[in-house]
Amino acid sequence: MKALISPYDKTGVVAFAKTLVEAGFELVSTGGTGAVLRDEGLAVTQVADLTGSPEILDGRVKTLHPIIAGGILARRDMPSHIEELAEHGIDTIDLVAGNLYPFIKTVSAPDATLEDALENIDIGGPTMIRSAAKNFPHVIVIVDPSDYGWVSERLILGRGDPSTITHEERRSLARKAFQHVALYDTAVAQYLTDGGSVLSDEVTLGFSRQTGLRYGENPHQEAVLYADPLSTGGIVKSRQLHGIEMSFNNYMDADSAWRTVSDFAQPAVTVVKHTNPCGLAVHDDQVIAYRRALEGDSVSAFGGIVGFNRPVTAATAEAMRGVLFDVIIAPGYEPEALKLLERRKRTRVLQADPAVGPMEGVDVRRVTGGALMQAVDNIGVDTESWEVKSKRKPSEAEMEDLSFAWKAAKHVRSNAIVLAKESALVGMGAGQPNRVTSVHLALRIAGKAAIGTVMASDAFMPFADNIEMAAEGGITAVAQPGGSIRDDEVIAAADRLGIALVFTGVRHFKH
């Protein structure tokens, strides 16, 4: 029996090789791994000696040979295959252990070049692994060092009999092998996108397990957090500095909070509940920004998530006393702030960086039978392109608040209505079947604070009743995309009620 061992990651490979020898396997390996094993006193046949062909092209060609491929791919239950092996003097290879060049690690380096990337695209490794996985009923394939232990123990107990690894176990190892290669190839394809659109005719997504979660949105749903190997930063790569284990819903809400505050250049604070920002404010004084965000909906803020786009100061941490938050996420924390926040036994405290990677510009939604993919809604606010449709033009203060409200509305579920004043969210309505209900909810949440606010709607207002309700609540200016067949009626209502109305020409649906 022969075992071909050629992993790039040599974690545990020496101990594994020793147990294989104990189980009666003859070891075959390539240059680097072979040297490591021989240094440990193990007898190893070099691939080059087995094939009679030297490693060439700086090691690019070593396992690409009929003696290797034939020994792996031959079906033991087909006499014709065995006869052909004998005719050509080829021995079967019964176990293959290997993993691939560190492509992802290489291209993740800030100074990585295209040449570095190309040199770390493995060819022989995937061929060898895929061959063994294809023939898994007859060949044991291992790509994960964590599988060395149980496989070698089973082989020793069975005195080297490969059948001690069951068909189901071999199939599982083969699935892991194909997934290992698939993730690798996906990373290569994404890297070679080089700034172009990833929305091509064929798209694969590659993720690696980050951590298991207690459950999903509900206790009966299994859930796992996966990471995009080529992405840095973001909620998945955040560091938990304090608090109890994160849940599925915690990650969803924390991501919404992080996306929201990351959209603002000014110091921003948001309070999120069920992925919707129920509070949001920008201000140079972080304490003021936090308090205004909290005032956006102090009732809903209980048990919510608070996000910052600047390091949390000790003064802000002190101002947060007495309010229960499930998660706090920020790019950093002053030491004294962290000490104060660590007194919250259950609150998760996360530190995050901006998300960067080939797929960060794409939203993916799973639907039955496939997926919807789209470019991320990251269009900026260009007030210069807005059209004033009403007779009364917005004041400078109103225009500033309309700009803030418009950016905030992008992060609220449709039908989205946002009320704002002095760069703070005062009330919002989200996820309603009709826009009038969203206006009603926003006004109800804001109460008397709605007087003198501006309103942003994520899509056009199809009827004048939206404007009429806004006027009754004390709203003075409105921003909406425009484009309804009843735009003239809406404009007429704004003029009749003294509301300044602007059309943005852009919508921000968020389903």
C-alpha positions as CSV (number, residue, x, y, z in Angstrom):
1,M,0.0,0.0,0.0
2,K,1.2,3.5,-0.8
3,A,0.4,6.8,0.7
4,L,1.2,10.0,-1.2
5,I,1.8,12.8,1.2
6,S,2.3,16.3,-0.3
7,P,0.6,19.1,1.8
8,Y,1.7,22.7,1.8
9,D,0.5,23.1,5.3
10,K,2.7,20.6,7.2
11,T,0.8,20.8,10.5
12,G,0.8,17.3,12.0
13,V,2.2,15.7,8.9
14,V,5.2,14.0,10.7
15,A,3.1,12.3,13.3
16,F,0.6,11.2,10.7
17,A,3.3,9.8,8.4
18,K,4.7,7.8,11.4
19,T,1.3,6.2,12.1
20,L,0.9,5.4,8.4
21,V,4.2,3.5,8.4
22,E,3.1,1.7,11.6
23,A,-0.1,0.7,9.7
24,G,2.0,-0.7,6.8
25,F,2.0,2.1,4.2
26,E,4.9,2.9,2.0
27,L,5.4,6.7,1.9
28,V,5.7,8.7,-1.3
29,S,6.2,12.4,-1.3
30,T,7.5,15.5,-3.1
31,G,10.6,17.5,-2.5
32,G,9.8,19.7,0.5
33,T,7.6,17.3,2.4
34,G,9.9,14.4,1.7
35,A,12.8,16.3,3.2
36,V,10.8,17.0,6.4
37,L,9.8,13.3,6.7
38,R,13.4,12.0,6.1
39,D,14.7,14.4,8.7
40,E,12.5,12.6,11.1
41,G,14.0,9.3,10.1
42,L,11.2,8.0,7.9
43,A,11.8,6.1,4.7
44,V,10.3,8.1,1.9
45,T,10.2,7.5,-1.9
46,Q,10.5,10.7,-3.8
47,V,7.8,11.2,-6.5
48,A,10.6,11.9,-9.0
49,D,12.1,8.5,-8.2
50,L,8.7,6.8,-8.6
51,T,8.0,8.4,-11.9
52,G,11.5,8.5,-13.3
53,S,10.9,12.1,-14.2
54,P,12.6,15.0,-12.3
55,E,10.7,17.9,-10.8
56,I,10.9,20.7,-13.4
57,L,10.1,24.3,-13.9
58,D,11.0,25.3,-10.3
59,G,8.7,22.6,-9.0
60,R,5.7,23.5,-11.1
61,V,5.6,20.0,-12.6
62,K,6.2,17.1,-10.2
63,T,3.0,15.1,-9.6
64,L,1.6,15.6,-13.1
65,H,2.5,12.1,-14.4
66,P,0.6,9.0,-15.5
67,I,2.3,6.9,-12.8
68,I,0.8,9.2,-10.1
69,A,-2.5,9.9,-11.8
70,G,-2.9,6.2,-12.8
71,G,-2.1,4.9,-9.4
72,I,-4.7,7.2,-7.9
73,L,-7.5,6.9,-10.5
74,A,-7.5,3.2,-11.2
75,R,-10.6,1.4,-10.0
76,R,-9.8,-1.6,-8.0
77,D,-13.0,-3.3,-8.9
78,M,-12.3,-3.2,-12.6
79,P,-9.9,-6.0,-13.8
80,S,-9.1,-4.0,-16.9
81,H,-7.7,-1.1,-14.9
82,I,-5.6,-3.4,-12.7
83,E,-4.3,-5.1,-15.8
84,E,-3.3,-1.8,-17.4
85,L,-1.5,-0.8,-14.3
86,A,0.5,-4.0,-14.3
87,E,1.2,-3.6,-18.0
88,H,2.8,-0.2,-17.4
89,G,4.4,-1.0,-14.1
90,I,2.2,1.3,-12.0
91,D,1.4,0.6,-8.4
92,T,-1.9,1.8,-6.8
93,I,-1.9,4.7,-4.4
94,D,-4.4,4.1,-1.6
95,L,-4.2,7.3,0.4
96,V,-3.5,10.9,-0.7
97,A,-2.9,13.7,1.8
98,G,-2.4,17.2,0.5
99,N,-3.5,20.8,0.6
100,L,-2.7,23.8,-1.6
101,Y,-0.4,26.7,-1.9
102,P,-1.3,29.7,0.3
103,F,-2.9,31.8,-2.5
104,I,-5.3,33.6,-0.2
105,K,-2.6,34.5,2.4
106,T,-0.3,35.7,-0.4
107,V,-2.8,38.0,-2.2
108,S,-4.0,39.4,1.1
109,A,-0.6,41.0,1.7
110,P,-0.7,44.7,1.0
111,D,2.3,44.5,-1.3
112,A,1.3,41.4,-3.2
113,T,1.9,41.6,-6.9
114,L,0.2,39.8,-9.8
115,E,3.4,37.7,-10.2
116,D,3.2,36.7,-6.5
117,A,-0.5,35.6,-7.1
118,L,0.3,33.6,-10.2
119,E,3.1,31.8,-8.6
120,N,0.8,30.7,-5.8
121,I,-1.9,29.2,-8.0
122,D,-1.5,25.5,-7.4
123,I,-1.9,23.1,-10.3
124,G,-0.5,19.7,-9.3
125,G,-2.1,19.8,-5.9
126,P,-5.7,20.3,-7.1
127,T,-5.2,17.7,-9.8
128,M,-3.9,15.1,-7.2
129,I,-6.7,16.0,-4.7
130,R,-9.5,15.9,-7.3
131,S,-8.2,12.6,-8.7
132,A,-8.3,11.0,-5.2
133,A,-11.7,12.5,-4.4
134,K,-13.1,11.3,-7.7
135,N,-12.0,7.8,-6.8
136,F,-12.9,8.0,-3.1
137,P,-14.5,4.4,-3.0
138,H,-10.9,3.1,-3.5
139,V,-8.7,6.0,-2.3
140,I,-8.7,7.9,1.0
141,V,-8.2,11.6,0.5
142,I,-7.3,14.0,3.3
143,V,-6.9,17.8,2.9
144,D,-7.6,18.8,6.5
145,P,-4.8,18.1,9.1
146,S,-7.6,17.7,11.8
147,D,-8.6,14.5,10.0
148,Y,-5.1,12.9,10.4
149,G,-5.7,11.7,13.9
150,W,-8.9,9.6,13.5
151,V,-7.9,8.3,10.1
152,S,-4.5,7.0,11.3
153,E,-6.0,5.5,14.5
154,R,-8.6,3.6,12.4
155,L,-5.9,2.4,10.0
156,I,-3.7,1.2,12.8
157,L,-6.6,-0.7,14.4
158,G,-7.3,-2.3,11.1
159,R,-3.7,-3.1,10.5
160,G,-3.5,-1.0,7.4
161,D,-6.7,-2.2,5.9
162,P,-8.2,0.8,4.0
163,S,-11.7,-0.6,4.3
164,T,-11.7,0.3,8.0
165,I,-12.5,3.8,6.7
166,T,-16.2,3.3,5.7
167,H,-17.7,4.3,2.4
168,E,-19.7,7.1,4.1
169,E,-16.5,8.4,5.8
170,R,-14.6,8.3,2.5
171,R,-17.4,10.2,0.8
172,S,-17.3,12.9,3.5
173,L,-13.5,13.2,3.1
174,A,-14.0,13.5,-0.7
175,R,-16.7,16.2,-0.2
176,K,-14.3,18.2,2.0
177,A,-11.6,17.7,-0.6
178,F,-13.7,19.1,-3.5
179,Q,-14.9,22.0,-1.3
180,H,-11.3,22.8,-0.4
181,V,-10.4,23.0,-4.1
182,A,-13.6,24.9,-5.0
183,L,-12.9,27.6,-2.3
184,Y,-9.4,27.9,-3.7
185,D,-10.5,28.3,-7.3
186,T,-13.2,30.8,-6.2
187,A,-10.6,32.9,-4.5
188,V,-8.4,32.9,-7.6
189,A,-11.4,33.9,-9.9
190,Q,-12.4,36.7,-7.5
191,Y,-8.8,38.0,-7.3
192,L,-8.5,38.0,-11.1
193,T,-11.7,40.2,-11.3
194,D,-9.3,43.1,-10.7
195,G,-11.9,45.7,-10.1
196,G,-14.3,44.6,-12.9
197,S,-17.8,43.4,-12.3
198,V,-18.2,40.0,-10.6
199,L,-21.7,39.7,-12.0
200,S,-20.5,37.5,-14.9
201,D,-22.2,34.6,-16.6
202,E,-20.9,32.2,-14.0
203,V,-20.4,33.2,-10.3
204,T,-19.2,31.1,-7.4
205,L,-19.1,32.2,-3.8
206,G,-16.5,30.9,-1.4
207,F,-16.7,31.0,2.4
208,S,-14.9,29.3,5.2
209,R,-16.4,28.5,8.6
210,Q,-15.6,31.2,11.1
211,T,-17.6,29.9,14.1
212,G,-20.8,27.9,14.9
213,L,-23.7,29.8,16.4
214,R,-26.1,28.5,19.0
215,Y,-28.9,28.7,16.4
216,G,-30.3,30.9,13.7
217,E,-33.1,33.5,13.8
218,N,-35.1,30.9,15.8
219,P,-34.0,28.0,18.0
220,H,-35.0,25.4,15.5
221,Q,-32.7,26.7,12.8
222,E,-29.0,25.6,12.5
223,A,-26.6,28.5,11.9
224,V,-22.9,29.1,11.2
225,L,-21.0,32.3,10.6
226,Y,-18.8,32.1,7.5
227,A,-16.0,34.4,6.3
228,D,-15.1,35.5,2.9
229,P,-11.4,34.5,2.8
230,L,-10.5,37.5,0.5
231,S,-12.3,40.1,2.6
232,T,-10.8,42.0,5.5
233,G,-12.7,44.0,8.1
234,G,-16.5,44.1,8.5
235,I,-18.6,42.4,11.0
236,V,-17.3,38.9,10.4
237,K,-13.7,39.9,11.0
238,S,-14.6,42.1,14.0
239,R,-12.9,41.4,17.3
240,Q,-15.1,40.7,20.3
241,L,-13.5,42.5,23.3
242,H,-16.1,41.7,25.9
243,G,-19.5,40.1,26.5
244,I,-21.4,36.8,25.9
245,E,-21.5,34.8,22.7
246,M,-22.9,36.5,19.6
247,S,-26.1,35.2,18.1
248,F,-27.3,35.1,14.5
249,N,-29.6,38.1,15.1
250,N,-26.8,39.9,16.9
251,Y,-24.6,39.6,13.8
252,M,-27.4,40.8,11.5
253,D,-28.2,43.8,13.6
254,A,-24.5,44.7,14.3
255,D,-23.9,44.5,10.5
256,S,-26.7,46.9,9.9
257,A,-25.4,49.3,12.5
258,W,-21.8,49.1,11.1
259,R,-23.0,49.7,7.5
260,T,-25.1,52.6,8.6
261,V,-22.4,54.6,10.5
262,S,-19.8,53.7,7.9
263,D,-21.9,55.6,5.3
264,F,-21.2,58.9,7.0
265,A,-17.9,60.9,6.8
266,Q,-18.8,62.9,9.9
267,P,-18.8,61.3,13.4
268,A,-22.0,59.3,13.5
269,V,-23.9,57.2,16.0
270,T,-26.8,54.9,15.3
271,V,-29.1,52.7,17.3
272,V,-30.4,49.7,15.4
273,K,-33.3,47.4,16.2
274,H,-34.2,44.5,13.9
275,T,-31.8,45.8,11.3
276,N,-33.5,49.2,11.1
277,P,-31.8,52.3,12.5
278,C,-34.4,53.7,14.9
279,G,-31.9,56.4,16.0
280,L,-29.2,58.1,14.1
281,A,-27.2,61.3,14.4
282,V,-24.1,63.0,13.3
283,H,-22.2,65.6,15.4
284,D,-18.6,66.5,16.1
285,D,-19.3,65.9,19.8
286,Q,-19.8,62.1,20.2
287,V,-21.8,62.4,23.4
288,I,-24.2,64.8,21.7
289,A,-24.4,62.4,18.7
290,Y,-25.1,59.5,20.9
291,R,-27.8,61.3,23.0
292,R,-29.6,62.5,19.8
293,A,-29.5,59.0,18.3
294,L,-31.0,57.6,21.5
295,E,-33.7,60.2,21.5
296,G,-34.7,59.0,18.0
297,D,-36.7,56.2,19.7
298,S,-35.6,55.6,23.2
299,V,-38.2,52.9,23.7
300,S,-37.1,50.8,20.8
301,A,-33.4,51.4,21.7
302,F,-33.8,49.0,24.7
303,G,-31.9,45.8,23.9
304,G,-30.8,47.2,20.6
305,I,-27.4,47.7,19.0
306,V,-25.4,50.9,19.0
307,G,-22.8,51.7,16.4
308,F,-20.1,54.3,16.1
309,N,-17.8,55.3,13.3
310,R,-15.2,56.8,15.6
311,P,-13.5,55.3,18.7
312,V,-15.8,55.4,21.7
313,T,-14.7,58.0,24.3
314,A,-14.9,57.6,28.0
315,A,-17.4,60.4,28.1
316,T,-19.7,58.6,25.7
317,A,-19.4,55.3,27.6
318,E,-20.4,57.3,30.7
319,A,-23.4,58.8,28.9
320,M,-24.5,55.3,28.0
321,R,-25.1,54.3,31.6
322,G,-28.5,52.9,32.4
323,V,-29.4,51.9,28.8
324,L,-29.3,48.2,27.9
325,F,-27.6,47.4,24.6
326,D,-27.0,43.9,23.3
327,V,-24.1,44.9,21.1
328,I,-21.8,47.9,20.9
329,I,-19.7,48.2,17.7
330,A,-17.0,50.8,16.9
331,P,-13.6,51.1,15.2
332,G,-12.0,51.4,18.7
333,Y,-12.4,52.4,22.3
334,E,-10.5,54.6,24.7
335,P,-9.0,52.5,27.5
336,E,-11.3,54.1,30.1
337,A,-14.3,53.7,27.9
338,L,-13.6,50.0,27.6
339,K,-13.3,49.6,31.3
340,L,-16.7,51.2,31.8
341,L,-18.3,49.1,29.1
342,E,-16.8,45.9,30.5
343,R,-19.0,46.4,33.6
344,R,-21.9,45.4,31.4
345,K,-21.8,41.6,31.9
346,R,-23.9,40.6,28.9
347,T,-23.3,43.4,26.4
348,R,-21.1,42.3,23.5
349,V,-18.4,44.9,22.7
350,L,-17.0,44.6,19.1
351,Q,-14.2,46.4,17.4
352,A,-14.4,46.5,13.6
353,D,-12.5,47.8,10.5
354,P,-13.9,48.9,7.1
355,A,-14.8,45.9,5.0
356,V,-12.5,45.5,1.9
357,G,-12.6,42.7,-0.7
358,P,-13.6,41.7,-4.2
359,M,-17.1,40.8,-3.1
360,E,-17.8,43.8,-0.8
361,G,-19.4,45.7,-3.7
362,V,-22.0,43.0,-4.2
363,D,-25.2,42.1,-2.4
364,V,-26.4,38.5,-2.6
365,R,-29.9,37.3,-1.7
366,R,-30.8,33.7,-1.7
367,V,-34.1,32.9,-3.4
368,T,-35.7,29.5,-4.2
369,G,-33.7,27.8,-6.9
370,G,-30.9,30.3,-7.0
371,A,-29.8,33.8,-6.0
372,L,-30.2,37.5,-6.8
373,M,-27.0,39.5,-7.0
374,Q,-26.7,43.2,-7.4
375,A,-24.2,46.0,-6.9
376,V,-24.2,47.5,-3.4
377,D,-26.3,50.7,-3.1
378,N,-23.4,53.0,-2.5
379,I,-24.4,56.1,-4.5
380,G,-23.5,59.3,-2.7
381,V,-25.8,62.2,-2.0
382,D,-25.5,64.9,-4.7
383,T,-27.8,67.7,-3.6
384,E,-26.6,69.8,-6.6
385,S,-28.5,67.4,-8.9
386,W,-31.7,67.6,-6.9
387,E,-34.6,69.5,-8.4
388,V,-36.7,71.9,-6.3
389,K,-40.3,71.3,-7.5
390,S,-42.2,73.5,-5.0
391,K,-42.6,77.2,-5.2
392,R,-40.8,77.5,-1.8
393,K,-37.1,76.5,-1.9
394,P,-35.7,74.7,1.1
395,S,-33.7,76.8,3.5
396,E,-30.0,76.1,4.0
397,A,-30.8,74.3,7.2
398,E,-33.6,72.3,5.6
399,M,-31.4,71.3,2.8
400,E,-28.7,70.0,5.2
401,D,-31.3,68.0,7.1
402,L,-32.8,66.7,3.8
403,S,-29.3,65.5,2.8
404,F,-28.9,63.7,6.2
405,A,-32.4,62.2,6.0
406,W,-31.9,61.0,2.5
407,K,-28.7,59.1,3.4
408,A,-30.5,57.7,6.5
409,A,-33.4,56.5,4.5
410,K,-31.1,54.2,2.4
411,H,-30.6,52.1,5.5
412,V,-34.3,51.7,6.5
413,R,-36.5,49.0,5.1
414,S,-39.0,49.9,2.4
415,N,-41.4,51.6,2.5
416,A,-39.0,53.9,4.3
417,I,-39.9,57.3,5.8
418,V,-37.4,59.2,7.8
419,L,-38.0,62.4,9.8
420,A,-34.9,64.5,10.7
421,K,-33.8,67.7,12.3
422,E,-30.4,69.1,13.1
423,S,-28.8,66.0,11.5
424,A,-30.6,63.6,13.8
425,L,-33.3,61.0,13.1
426,V,-36.4,62.0,14.9
427,G,-38.8,59.3,13.7
428,M,-39.0,56.7,11.0
429,G,-41.5,54.2,9.5
430,A,-40.2,51.0,7.9
431,G,-41.2,47.8,6.1
432,Q,-44.9,48.8,5.6
433,P,-47.0,47.6,2.7
434,N,-47.9,51.3,1.9
435,R,-46.2,54.6,2.4
436,V,-49.0,56.3,4.2
437,T,-48.6,53.8,7.1
438,S,-44.9,54.5,7.2
439,V,-45.6,58.3,7.4
440,H,-48.1,57.7,10.2
441,L,-45.6,55.5,12.2
442,A,-42.8,58.1,11.8
443,L,-45.0,60.9,13.0
444,R,-46.3,58.8,15.9
445,I,-42.8,57.9,17.0
446,A,-41.6,61.6,16.7
447,G,-44.7,63.0,18.5
448,K,-44.4,66.7,19.0
449,A,-40.7,66.6,18.0
450,A,-42.0,66.1,14.4
451,I,-42.8,69.8,14.2
452,G,-40.1,71.6,12.1
453,T,-38.6,68.4,10.8
454,V,-37.8,67.4,7.2
455,M,-38.9,64.1,5.6
456,A,-37.2,61.7,3.2
457,S,-39.0,58.9,1.4
458,D,-37.0,56.1,-0.2
459,A,-39.3,56.0,-3.3
460,F,-41.7,58.3,-4.9
461,M,-45.0,59.4,-3.3
462,P,-47.8,58.0,-5.4
463,F,-50.5,60.2,-3.9
464,A,-50.8,63.6,-2.3
465,D,-52.0,62.1,1.0
466,N,-48.4,61.5,2.0
467,I,-47.7,65.3,1.8
468,E,-50.9,66.2,3.5
469,M,-50.2,63.9,6.4
470,A,-46.7,65.3,6.6
471,A,-48.0,68.8,6.8
472,E,-50.4,68.0,9.5
473,G,-47.5,66.6,11.5
474,G,-45.5,69.8,11.2
475,I,-43.0,68.7,8.5
476,T,-41.6,71.6,6.5
477,A,-39.6,70.0,3.7
478,V,-39.7,66.7,1.8
479,A,-37.1,64.8,-0.4
480,Q,-38.4,62.0,-2.6
481,P,-37.2,60.5,-5.9
482,G,-40.1,61.7,-8.0
483,G,-41.4,59.7,-11.0
484,S,-45.0,59.1,-10.1
485,I,-47.8,59.7,-12.7
486,R,-49.3,61.9,-10.0
487,D,-46.2,64.0,-9.4
488,D,-48.2,67.1,-10.4
489,E,-50.8,66.4,-7.7
490,V,-48.1,65.9,-5.1
491,I,-46.3,69.2,-6.1
492,A,-49.6,71.1,-6.0
493,A,-50.3,69.8,-2.5
494,A,-46.8,70.9,-1.3
495,D,-47.4,74.4,-2.7
496,R,-50.8,74.6,-1.1
497,L,-49.4,73.5,2.2
498,G,-46.2,75.6,2.1
499,I,-43.9,72.6,2.0
500,A,-40.5,72.7,0.2
501,L,-40.4,69.7,-2.1
502,V,-37.3,68.4,-3.9
503,F,-36.9,65.4,-6.3
504,T,-33.7,63.5,-5.9
505,G,-34.0,61.5,-9.1
506,V,-32.7,58.5,-7.2
507,R,-34.5,55.9,-5.1
508,H,-33.2,53.7,-2.2
509,F,-35.5,50.7,-2.0
510,K,-34.3,48.2,0.7
511,H,-36.4,45.1,0.8
